[in-house]
Amino acid sequence: MKDSTKWTNVVPKETLTEIQKYVLEDLSKTLKQSFGPMGSNSCIKKENALNVYTKDGHTILKNIYYHGIIEQSIKDDVESITRHIVTTVGDGTTSAVMMSSLIFNAINRYMEQTNLPPVEVTKRFNKAIDYIASIIRNKYSKECTLDDIYDITMIATNGDEFIAQTLKDIYESSGMGVFIDVAASSTEETSVKYFDGMTINTGYSDSCYITNATTNEAVIDNPRIYFFKDPIDTKEMAAMLDAIISKNIYVPYAKYAQGNKDAFNEIIPTVIVAPKISQDLSAIMKSISQVMSQMDPANRLPILIIDNYHQHDIMGDIATLCKGKFIHKYIDADIMQADIESGNCPTTETIQDFCGYCESVVATPARTSFINPCDMRDANGEFTLEYQNLVKFVETELTQAKNAGEDAHAIGTLKRRIHALKSNLVELNIGGITQADRDSLRDLVEDAVLNCRSAAANGVGYGANYTGYVASAECANEAGLEYADICRYIYNAYVNIIEELYSTATNDIDTLLENMNKYGPYNIRTKQFDGKVKSSIESDIIVLETVGKIVGLMATCNQFIVPSPMHNVYEQDS
């Protein structure tokens, strides 16, 4: 007879670990089908929509569902953690999941052998990852060239020479800081359109701002833009935010909703950017968000809030070129009053005087572009003196930083700032015979664009997981390294996925690996060790860091509590 007192909603570690292993192995097996240039498409059936054919690992991952609540929860965690790969370097989800499965199994065996607590093992694991990442950055990175852009795109698009040349041409004409927005065309033709503007690597945080459901973009034309220098986390700052939303959006919309149709024309397109917003301080913002979420994307109110930006220097340049004034947080009331009197601090009545302007603001979940800032070009189409002086100032800062021997981070920040200032914004519309063709190629091109952008900003290295493979091999063989054994687990995982990647290219994987150690990664497309298998240097690093997060999260979890009792977890005879 079953003991009903043993029925519980608590799943113990032993059972949970087995479920974790199963899910990771199952996800790895599924994603493996699309892995590498010889991988095949997965067909995804969408409700009330055309089938989606894709090789994109994260797209496939998003569409995998489990009946069991624990399995689904684990999958959701993996999907959430790997999303960062997609938004930064485009491709690498499949590699991260495959490595996570292999290393999770190895880490569990390691914990059994050493009897070390999971937290200590996770610390060693993270140290190993950090060490390998430092070797990748310091030893295997080089500055990205136009030829590298071509090679990266050839790998990402499975050898599409037209797209590779198109991206190379864009970078040649616009510089390495160019931001490219990829969309599916409505025709067979692929087209390129150029804009002036600047972009930050931060997008909208809430889907309620989306105005185009097809592209998942939020587009606000001819907006007033309000730049908050500091987090909106005081009553005074929240009052400023509420004053903006109330005057520009809330009051005229309330009139419109009550039957005054003319009031709709009083609504002012509004964009608000801030490092952080404590939303519990703003009742109006909550109300607007609720209203927006119930609206059809094509007819939503013209408001966009970016509340998590971190590129403060670039945002300062954007504010300057949009003729906007930064809104600061004050601790001292006397200083605030003095700045109000001098016109350097707004009140709820004067806040409108602090806004900036541009032709439009376009946001995705990953980035926001400010197109044609009002003070970037003059009436004759020439760059303004304000813009030219700003570029010269940052270039001088960069020269001084190099001469002073500043660290790579400081120099990299200034380089990215110059790239942002000098870049064009490009709209790349991908053509194709059918919508399915256009959508499938668009996914590949988006990955290529993200990887090229990362390579331009951070450096380029070998692709196909090769850089991580050689760096982990160095660490695994380093004498006296405290975590060398964990480095060997990482190295073995790399060997496994490389074997999987090249399984269709050769029956003699040992000889292939031996040659790769001498000549670099093997190019399956050209069937040569030609040095053209390239990727952003950050690809291997971000994949490694993602693996660390997945494995660390699962290894340190000692039980799972589900919403309701789970029968038979502790089934036993009475």
Number of C-alpha atoms within 10 A of each C-alpha: 7 12 12 13 8 15 15 16 15 17 19 15 15 10 13 19 21 11 15 21 18 14 20 24 20 15 20 22 15 18 24 21 16 19 22 20 18 16 14 14 16 19 12 15 12 10 7 6 7 11 13 19 19 22 24 23 25 23 19 22 21 14 11 14 13 12 7 8 12 18 17 15 14 18 21 16 13 27 20 13 17 26 15 16 21 20 18 19 26 27 24 24 28 28 26 26 30 24 29 28 24 22 23 24 19 18 20 16 12 17 16 11 9 9 10 12 12 19 14 12 22 21 14 18 24 21 17 26 22 16 16 26 23 14 19 22 20 9 12 17 19 15 13 22 17 19 13 23 29 26 22 29 32 23 24 28 20 14 16 16 14 13 19 22 18 17 24 21 15 21 25 14 12 18 17 25 24 26 27 22 19 19 21 23 18 15 15 16 12 18 13 15 12 13 14 19 28 28 26 20 16 20 23 24 16 14 17 22 27 28 25 15 12 10 12 15 21 27 21 24 16 17 22 26 28 27 24 24 18 18 18 25 16 14 11 15 24 22 16 22 22 19 20 23 22 17 16 20 22 21 16 21 22 14 15 17 12 10 10 12 13 11 16 17 10 16 20 20 18 24 25 19 21 22 17 17 22 13 14 10 19 20 11 18 19 13 11 18 16 12 13 20 15 10 14 14 20 11 11 18 24 21 28 27 22 22 22 16 18 14 16 14 13 21 22 16 20 26 23 20 26 25 19 21 22 22 21 17 17 16 9 8 9 10 12 18 16 12 14 14 11 10 13 15 21 22 17 14 11 13 17 18 13 19 22 24 24 23 17 20 26 21 27 21 17 15 19 22 23 25 22 21 22 18 20 23 18 11 7 7 8 9 13 17 13 13 18 13 11 17 18 12 12 17 16 13 15 21 12 13 16 14 9 9 10 13 10 11 9 13 18 15 16 21 19 19 23 21 22 23 25 19 23 26 24 20 16 23 20 25 21 19 11 12 17 16 17 22 20 20 21 22 21 21 25 24 24 27 22 22 29 33 24 22 28 25 21 20 21 27 29 22 23 24 24 23 29 26 22 21 22 29 20 17 23 22 13 13 9 7 13 12 20 21 17 25 27 19 22 29 22 20 22 25 20 14 22 20 18 15 20 21 13 11 17 12 10 11 16 11 11 17 18 11 14 15 13 10 13 21 25 22 20 19 14 10 9 13 16 12 15 22 25 28 32 29 30 24 27 29 22 19 26 25 20 24 28 25 18 24 26 21 14 19 22 15 14 14 15 15 13 14 9 9 14 15 12 13 15 17 14 11 7 7
